[in-house]
Amino acid sequence: MDTEKKKLPIGIENFEKLRKNNFYYVDKTGFIRELLQNPAEVTLFTRPRRFGKSLNMSMLKCFFGMDGDKEIFQGLEIMEEPELCRKYMGKFPVLSLSLKDIDADSFETAFAVAARLVNKEAWDHYYLLGSGKLTQSEKQAFQELLEKDMGKPVFCGSLALLSRLLEKHHGQKVIRLIDEYD
């Protein structure tokens, strides 16, 4: 008999951490099926504060992303949909940004923090510099996203550029998850 008690996930918004460390989890993976059955170009999740939006975004990244541990979904509702899992699980490049830590008293500071977030996301895809599918000019444009002090012109097109390069490299549409956009 398993007597190990589960822990309460107070403040934990990372789906993988929650699942791997034996925290209580109310299974919301059926939400993935709902998203796939009702496709849209853009989906906006509006819920009250502390309602699990960030955890759901993390769950989506783990499900769709190419580099996640798919074992963390064992025993959850979405695994009862083998065809959906076969078709979508682990098949997409995912860009995931959380803007919740942008708490600045000036535009300049807010911009600098946002640019660093995009910079970090670009570094997560550093492998693009070695891609045989991207042109040299595309790699140079990507290199600008890796620069520590990204300028406004580069920042303004950064997510579109990164999405385009990831799609070209992987041959697959990119899923963009932006949390705390407001």
VOTIGU-466918 format. One record per atom (N, C-alpha, C, O): residue in three letters; x, y, z. Coordinates in steps of 0.1 Angstrom, whole numbers, padded with zeros to 4 digits, always signed. Atoms other than C-alpha are relative to their C-alpha. Layout:
BEGIN
ALAXYZ...
% end
This chain:
BEGIN
MET+0008-0012+0000MET+0000+0000+0000MET+0009+0012+0000MET+0018+0014+0008ASP-0008-0012+0001ASP+0014+0034-0010ASP-0005+0010+0011ASP-0016+0015+0010THR+0004-0009-0010THR+0014+0055+0021THR+0006+0014-0001THR+0004+0022+0008GLU-0006-0013+0002GLU+0033+0084+0007GLU-0011+0010-0003GLU-0019+0009-0012LYS+0010-0010+0001LYS+0012+0115+0011LYS+0004+0010-0011LYS+0016+0013-0012LYS-0002-0010+0010LYS+0009+0139-0018LYS+0002+0014+0007LYS-0004+0016+0017LYS-0002-0014-0005LYS+0020+0175-0013LYS-0009+0010-0007LYS-0014+0007-0018LEU+0009-0011+0006LEU-0001+0206-0019LEU+0009+0009-0009LEU+0020+0013-0004PRO-0009-0007+0009PRO+0013+0225-0049PRO-0002+0015+0001PRO-0006+0022-0009ILE+0002-0014-0002ILE+0011+0260-0034ILE+0010+0008-0008ILE+0022+0007-0006GLY-0009-0009+0008GLY+0025+0285-0059GLY+0007-0007-0012GLY+0015-0001-0018ILE-0007+0007+0011ILE+0037+0258-0084ILE-0008+0001-0013ILE-0020-0003-0013GLU+0006-0002+0013GLU+0029+0267-0120GLU+0007-0009-0011GLU+0003-0007-0022ASN-0007+0008+0009ASN+0052+0242-0136ASN-0006-0014+0000ASN-0004-0022+0010PHE+0007+0013+0001PHE+0033+0211-0148PHE+0009-0012+0002PHE+0006-0021+0009GLU-0009+0011-0002GLU+0063+0189-0151GLU+0005-0002+0014GLU+0005-0013+0019LYS-0005+0001-0014LYS+0076+0197-0117LYS-0011-0005+0009LYS-0009-0014+0018LEU+0012+0004-0008LEU+0041+0192-0102LEU-0002-0015-0001LEU-0004-0022+0008ARG+0003+0014+0002ARG+0037+0158-0118ARG+0012-0009+0005ARG+0009-0020+0010LYS-0012+0008-0003LYS+0073+0145-0112LYS+0002+0000+0016LYS+0009-0009+0020ASN-0003-0001-0014ASN+0073+0155-0075ASN-0012-0003+0009ASN-0012+0001+0021ASN+0011+0005-0008ASN+0041+0139-0063ASN-0009+0010+0007ASN-0013+0009+0018PHE+0010-0010-0006PHE+0019+0170-0058PHE-0014-0004-0004PHE-0016-0011-0014TYR+0014+0001+0004TYR-0018+0169-0059TYR-0002+0007-0013TYR+0003+0018-0015TYR+0003-0007+0013TYR-0031+0177-0093TYR-0015-0004-0004TYR-0018-0016-0005VAL+0013+0002+0006VAL-0067+0181-0105VAL+0001-0001-0015VAL+0005+0009-0021ASP-0003+0003+0015ASP-0066+0166-0140ASP-0008+0009-0009ASP-0021+0009-0009LYS+0006-0009+0009LYS-0073+0193-0165LYS+0004-0003-0014LYS+0002+0006-0023THR-0005+0003+0013THR-0058+0175-0195THR-0011-0002-0010THR-0008-0002-0022GLY+0011+0000+0009GLY-0093+0171-0210GLY-0001+0013-0008GLY-0007+0014-0019PHE-0001-0013+0007PHE-0088+0208-0219PHE+0007-0001-0013PHE+0004+0006-0022ILE-0007+0002+0012ILE-0063+0197-0245ILE-0009-0005-0011ILE-0008+0000-0022ARG+0009+0005+0010ARG-0089+0177-0263ARG-0010+0010-0005ARG-0012+0012-0017GLU+0009-0011+0004GLU-0113+0206-0262GLU+0006+0010-0009GLU+0000+0014-0019LEU-0007-0009+0008LEU-0087+0229-0277LEU+0002-0006-0014LEU+0000+0001-0024LEU-0002+0006+0013LEU-0080+0204-0305LEU-0013-0002-0008LEU-0013-0002-0020GLN+0012+0002+0006GLN-0116+0198-0312GLN-0007+0013-0005GLN-0016+0013-0013ASN+0005-0013+0004ASN-0123+0235-0315ASN+0011+0009-0004ASN+0014+0019+0003PRO-0012-0008+0004PRO-0093+0249-0334PRO-0003+0014-0003PRO-0014+0018-0008ALA+0001-0014+0002ALA-0087+0286-0336ALA+0014+0005-0003ALA+0024-0001+0002GLU-0013-0006+0003GLU-0059+0308-0349GLU+0006+0005+0013GLU+0018+0004+0015VAL-0004-0006-0013VAL-0058+0325-0315VAL-0010-0004+0010VAL-0022-0004+0008THR+0009+0004-0011THR-0072+0313-0282THR+0004+0009+0012THR+0016+0009+0016LEU-0003-0009-0011LEU-0075+0337-0253LEU-0007-0007+0013LEU-0019-0010+0012PHE+0005+0006-0012PHE-0079+0322-0218PHE-0002+0011+0010PHE+0007+0017+0015THR+0004-0010-0010THR-0097+0345-0194THR-0006-0007+0012THR-0016-0013+0011ARG+0004+0006-0013ARG-0100+0333-0158ARG+0004+0010+0011ARG+0013+0018+0009PRO-0005-0009-0012PRO-0098+0350-0124PRO+0014-0004+0004PRO+0019-0014+0000ARG-0013+0002-0006ARG-0065+0353-0107ARG+0000-0013+0008ARG-0010-0017+0014ARG-0002+0012-0007ARG-0051+0321-0092ARG-0009-0011-0004ARG-0013-0020+0004PHE+0010+0010+0005PHE-0074+0300-0114PHE+0007-0011-0008PHE+0000-0020-0014GLY-0008+0010+0007GLY-0046+0279-0130GLY+0003+0002-0014GLY+0007-0007-0021LYS-0003-0003+0014LYS-0040+0297-0162LYS+0015-0003-0003LYS+0018-0009-0014SER-0014+0003+0002SER-0002+0295-0159SER+0003-0015+0000SER+0011-0019-0008LEU-0002+0015-0001LEU-0003+0258-0149LEU-0005-0006-0013LEU+0001-0015-0019ASN+0005+0006+0013ASN-0025+0251-0180ASN+0009+0004-0011ASN+0011-0005-0020MET-0010-0004+0011MET+0000+0270-0202MET+0012-0010+0000MET+0017-0014-0010SER-0011+0009-0001SER+0028+0249-0188SER-0004-0014-0004SER+0004-0021-0011MET+0005+0013+0005MET+0007+0217-0194MET+0000-0001-0015MET+0004-0011-0021LEU+0000+0000+0015LEU+0002+0227-0230LEU+0014+0000-0006LEU+0016-0008-0016LYS-0014+0001+0005LYS+0039+0233-0235LYS+0005-0014+0001LYS+0012-0019-0008CYS-0005+0013-0002CYS+0047+0199-0220CYS-0007-0010-0010CYS+0000-0019-0015PHE+0007+0009+0009PHE+0020+0182-0242PHE+0005+0002-0015PHE+0008-0008-0021PHE-0003-0002+0014PHE+0028+0198-0276PHE+0014+0001-0003PHE+0019-0003-0014GLY-0014-0002+0003GLY+0065+0205-0272GLY+0008-0012-0003GLY+0005-0023+0002MET-0008+0011+0005MET+0091+0184-0288MET+0010-0006+0010MET+0015-0017+0009ASP-0011+0004-0009ASP+0114+0182-0258ASP-0005-0003+0014ASP+0003-0004+0023GLY+0006+0003-0014GLY+0090+0174-0229GLY+0000-0015+0003GLY+0002-0023-0006ASP+0000+0014-0005ASP+0088+0142-0209ASP-0015-0005-0001ASP-0023+0000+0007LYS+0014+0004+0002LYS+0056+0125-0221LYS-0005-0009+0010LYS-0017-0011+0012GLU+0005+0009-0011GLU+0055+0101-0192GLU-0008+0007+0011GLU-0015+0001+0018ILE+0007-0007-0010ILE+0042+0128-0170ILE-0015+0001-0002ILE-0023+0005+0006PHE+0015+0000+0003PHE+0008+0124-0187PHE-0006-0013+0003PHE-0018-0015+0001GLN+0005+0013-0003GLN+0005+0088-0178GLN-0011+0000+0012GLN-0009+0007+0022GLY+0011+0001-0010GLY-0028+0081-0159GLY-0009+0012+0000GLY-0019+0013+0007LEU+0008-0011+0001LEU-0043+0114-0170LEU-0010-0001-0011LEU-0008-0010-0020GLU+0011+0001+0009GLU-0075+0119-0190GLU+0004+0001-0015GLU-0001-0007-0023ILE-0004-0001+0014ILE-0057+0129-0222ILE+0005-0013-0006ILE+0004-0015-0018MET-0005+0013+0005MET-0041+0095-0225MET-0011-0009-0004MET-0008-0020-0010GLU+0011+0008+0004GLU-0075+0081-0230GLU-0004+0003-0015GLU-0013-0002-0020GLU+0002-0004+0014GLU-0073+0097-0265GLU+0012-0003-0008GLU+0020+0006-0012PRO-0012+0004+0006PRO-0046+0077-0281PRO+0003+0006-0014PRO+0014+0009-0018GLU-0002-0006+0013GLU-0052+0091-0316GLU+0004+0015+0001GLU+0013+0019-0007LEU-0004-0014-0002LEU-0050+0127-0304LEU+0015+0001+0005LEU+0023+0009+0000CYS-0014+0000-0005CYS-0018+0119-0285CYS+0010-0004-0011CYS+0020+0003-0012ARG-0009+0004+0011ARG-0002+0101-0315ARG+0002+0012-0010ARG+0013+0014-0015LYS+0000-0010+0010LYS-0011+0130-0338LYS+0007+0014+0005LYS+0013+0021-0002TYR-0004-0013-0005TYR-0002+0160-0315TYR+0011+0000+0011TYR+0018+0010+0012MET-0009+0000-0012MET+0018+0150-0284MET+0015+0000-0005MET+0019-0009-0012GLY-0014-0001+0002GLY+0054+0161-0287GLY+0004+0003-0015GLY+0015+0000-0019LYS-0002-0002+0015LYS+0051+0172-0324LYS+0003+0015-0004LYS+0005+0017-0016PHE+0000-0014+0004PHE+0054+0210-0323PHE+0012+0008+0007PHE+0014+0005+0019PRO-0008-0010-0007PRO+0080+0237-0316PRO-0009+0009+0008PRO-0019+0014+0003VAL+0008-0009-0009VAL+0067+0258-0287VAL+0008+0012+0005VAL+0019+0010+0010LEU-0005-0012-0006LEU+0075+0294-0278LEU-0009+0003+0012LEU-0021+0003+0011SER+0008-0003-0012SER+0065+0301-0242SER+0006+0011+0007SER+0018+0011+0012LEU-0005-0012-0007LEU+0068+0335-0226LEU-0010+0003+0011LEU-0022+0003+0009SER+0008-0005-0011SER+0055+0346-0192SER+0005+0014+0003SER+0016+0017+0006LEU-0003-0014-0002LEU+0053+0383-0188LEU-0003+0005+0015LEU-0003+0017+0018LYS+0005-0003-0014LYS+0043+0381-0151LYS+0011+0008+0008LYS+0008+0015+0017ASP-0010-0006-0008ASP+0077+0393-0138ASP+0004+0014-0005ASP+0013+0020+0000ILE-0002-0014+0005ILE+0076+0426-0158ILE-0007+0009+0010ILE-0019+0012+0008ASP+0006-0009-0010ASP+0070+0449-0129ASP+0010+0012+0001ASP+0019+0013+0009ALA-0009-0012+0002ALA+0086+0482-0139ALA-0007+0013+0002ALA-0019+0014+0000ASP+0005-0013-0002ASP+0082+0518-0131ASP+0002+0009-0012ASP-0001+0021-0011SER-0002-0008+0011SER+0092+0530-0165SER-0001-0009-0013SER+0001-0021-0012PHE+0000+0007+0013PHE+0088+0520-0202PHE+0013-0006-0003PHE+0014-0018-0007GLU-0013+0005+0004GLU+0125+0516-0206GLU+0004-0013+0008GLU+0009-0022+0002THR-0003+0012-0008THR+0128+0491-0177THR-0009-0011-0005THR-0004-0023-0006ALA+0009+0010+0005ALA+0097+0472-0189ALA+0005-0006-0013ALA+0005-0018-0015PHE-0005+0005+0013PHE+0111+0470-0224PHE+0013-0008+0002PHE+0014-0019-0004ALA-0012+0008-0003ALA+0145+0458-0211ALA-0003-0014+0005ALA+0003-0023+0001VAL+0004+0013-0006VAL+0129+0430-0191VAL-0007-0008-0011VAL-0003-0020-0012ALA+0006+0007+0011ALA+0107+0420-0220ALA+0010-0005-0010ALA+0009-0016-0015ALA-0011+0004+0010ALA+0137+0420-0244ALA+0008-0012+0006ALA+0012-0021-0002ARG-0007+0011-0006ARG+0155+0397-0219ARG-0008-0013-0001ARG-0002-0024-0003LEU+0008+0012+0001LEU+0126+0373-0219LEU+0000-0006-0014LEU+0002-0018-0015VAL+0000+0004+0014VAL+0126+0371-0257VAL+0014-0006-0002VAL+0016-0016-0009ASN-0014+0005+0002ASN+0164+0367-0256ASN+0002-0014+0006ASN+0008-0022+0000LYS-0001+0013-0007LYS+0161+0338-0231LYS-0006-0011-0009LYS-0001-0022-0010GLU+0007+0010+0009GLU+0136+0321-0254GLU+0008-0003-0012GLU+0008-0015-0016ALA-0009+0002+0012ALA+0159+0326-0284ALA+0011-0010+0004ALA+0015-0019-0004TRP-0011+0008-0004TRP+0188+0310-0264TRP-0005-0015+0002TRP+0003-0024+0000ASP+0005+0013-0001ASP+0165+0280-0258ASP+0000-0007-0013ASP-0001-0020-0014HIS+0000+0005+0013HIS+0166+0275-0295HIS+0013+0003-0008HIS+0013+0004-0020TYR-0013-0003+0005TYR+0203+0281-0300TYR+0004-0009-0012TYR+0011-0005-0021TYR-0003+0010+0010TYR+0205+0250-0322TYR-0003+0005-0014TYR+0002+0000-0024LEU+0003-0006+0013LEU+0190+0271-0350LEU+0012+0005-0008LEU+0012+0005-0020LEU-0012-0005+0007LEU+0224+0285-0357LEU+0007-0011-0008LEU+0015-0008-0018GLY-0006+0011+0007GLY+0235+0251-0369GLY-0009-0007-0010GLY-0006-0017-0016SER+0010+0006+0008SER+0204+0244-0389SER+0004+0000-0015SER+0009+0011-0020GLY-0003+0001+0014GLY+0210+0232-0425GLY-0012+0005-0008GLY-0011+0006-0020LYS+0012-0005+0007LYS+0175+0245-0434LYS-0002+0015+0000LYS-0010+0020-0008LEU+0001-0014-0001LEU+0181+0281-0426LEU+0011+0006-0009LEU+0022+0001-0009THR-0010-0007+0008THR+0199+0305-0449THR+0010+0008+0010THR+0007+0009+0022GLN-0009-0008-0008GLN+0229+0325-0437GLN-0006+0013+0005GLN-0003+0017+0017SER+0006-0013-0004SER+0209+0357-0436SER-0010-0003+0011SER-0012+0006+0020GLU+0010+0003-0010GLU+0182+0340-0415GLU+0008-0003+0013GLU+0003+0001+0024LYS-0008+0003-0012LYS+0209+0328-0390LYS+0006+0013+0005LYS+0007+0015+0017GLN-0005-0013-0004GLN+0223+0363-0389GLN-0012+0008+0008GLN-0009+0014+0018ALA+0011-0007-0006ALA+0188+0377-0381ALA-0003-0007+0014ALA-0006+0000+0024PHE+0001+0007-0012PHE+0185+0350-0354PHE+0010+0004+0010PHE+0007+0005+0022GLN-0011-0004-0009GLN+0218+0360-0340GLN-0003+0013+0007GLN+0001+0015+0019GLU+0004-0012-0006GLU+0204+0394-0333GLU-0009-0002+0012GLU-0009+0006+0022LEU+0009+0003-0011LEU+0178+0378-0310LEU+0008-0005+0012LEU+0004-0005+0024LEU-0009+0005-0010LEU+0207+0363-0290LEU+0008+0011+0007LEU+0015+0009+0017GLU-0008-0011-0005GLU+0223+0397-0284GLU-0006+0005+0014GLU-0018+0006+0015LYS+0005-0004-0014LYS+0221+0408-0247LYS-0008+0013+0000LYS-0018+0014+0007ASP+0007-0013+0000ASP+0210+0444-0255ASP-0008+0001-0014ASP-0003+0008-0023MET+0008+0000+0012MET+0183+0438-0282MET-0007+0014-0001MET-0012+0019+0008GLY+0006-0013+0002GLY+0171+0470-0297GLY-0015-0001-0003GLY-0020-0012-0006LYS+0014+0000+0003LYS+0135+0480-0303LYS-0004-0006-0013LYS-0014-0014-0014PRO+0004+0006+0013PRO+0134+0472-0340PRO+0001-0015-0001PRO-0008-0021-0007VAL-0002+0014-0001VAL+0147+0437-0334VAL-0011-0006+0009VAL-0017-0016+0005PHE+0010+0005-0010PHE+0124+0432-0304PHE-0014-0001-0007PHE-0022-0011-0005CYS+0014-0001+0005CYS+0092+0443-0323CYS-0003-0012-0010CYS-0015-0016-0010GLY+0003+0012+0009GLY+0096+0414-0348GLY+0005-0013+0005GLY+0006-0023-0003SER-0007+0012-0005SER+0113+0389-0326SER-0008-0013+0001SER-0003-0023-0004LEU+0008+0012+0000LEU+0085+0365-0320LEU-0005-0005-0013LEU-0005-0017-0016ALA+0003+0004+0014ALA+0074+0365-0356ALA+0012-0007-0007ALA+0011-0017-0013LEU-0012+0005+0006LEU+0110+0359-0367LEU+0003-0014+0006LEU+0006-0023-0002LEU-0003+0012-0006LEU+0116+0332-0342LEU-0010-0011-0004LEU-0006-0023-0006SER+0011+0009+0004SER+0083+0315-0351SER+0003-0005-0014SER+0002-0017-0017ARG-0003+0003+0014ARG+0092+0316-0388ARG+0012-0009-0001ARG+0012-0019-0009LEU-0012+0009+0001LEU+0127+0301-0383LEU-0003-0013+0006LEU+0002-0023+0001LEU+0003+0013-0006LEU+0114+0274-0360LEU-0009-0009-0010LEU-0007-0021-0011GLU+0009+0007+0009GLU+0087+0265-0385GLU+0008-0005-0012GLU+0006-0017-0017LYS-0008+0004+0012LYS+0112+0264-0414LYS+0010-0012+0005LYS+0011-0021-0003HIS-0009+0010-0005HIS+0137+0243-0393HIS-0007-0014+0002HIS-0002-0024-0002HIS+0007+0012-0004HIS+0111+0218-0380HIS-0010-0005-0010HIS-0014-0016-0009GLY+0010+0004+0010GLY+0087+0218-0409GLY-0014-0002+0007GLY-0022-0010+0002GLN+0012+0002-0008GLN+0059+0222-0384GLN-0004+0014+0005GLN+0005+0022+0009LYS+0005-0012-0005LYS+0037+0251-0373LYS+0005+0002+0015LYS+0007-0008+0022VAL-0005-0003-0014VAL+0048+0268-0340VAL-0012+0004+0009VAL-0021+0011+0004ILE+0010-0004-0010ILE+0026+0271-0309ILE+0007+0010+0008ILE+0017+0008+0014ARG-0005-0011-0009ARG+0031+0304-0291ARG-0009+0001+0012ARG-0022+0003+0011LEU+0008-0001-0012LEU+0020+0305-0255LEU+0006+0013+0007LEU+0017+0014+0011ILE-0004-0013-0007ILE+0021+0340-0239ILE-0009+0001+0012ILE-0021+0003+0012ASP+0007-0001-0013ASP+0011+0342-0202ASP+0002+0014+0006ASP+0012+0020+0005GLU+0001-0013-0007GLU+0002+0373-0183GLU+0003+0011-0010GLU+0011+0021-0007TYR-0002-0009+0011TYR+0001+0393-0215TYR-0005+0014+0003TYR-0001+0024-0002ASP+0006-0013-0003ASP-0019+0421-0199ASP+0009+0008+0009ASP+0005+0019+0013
% end
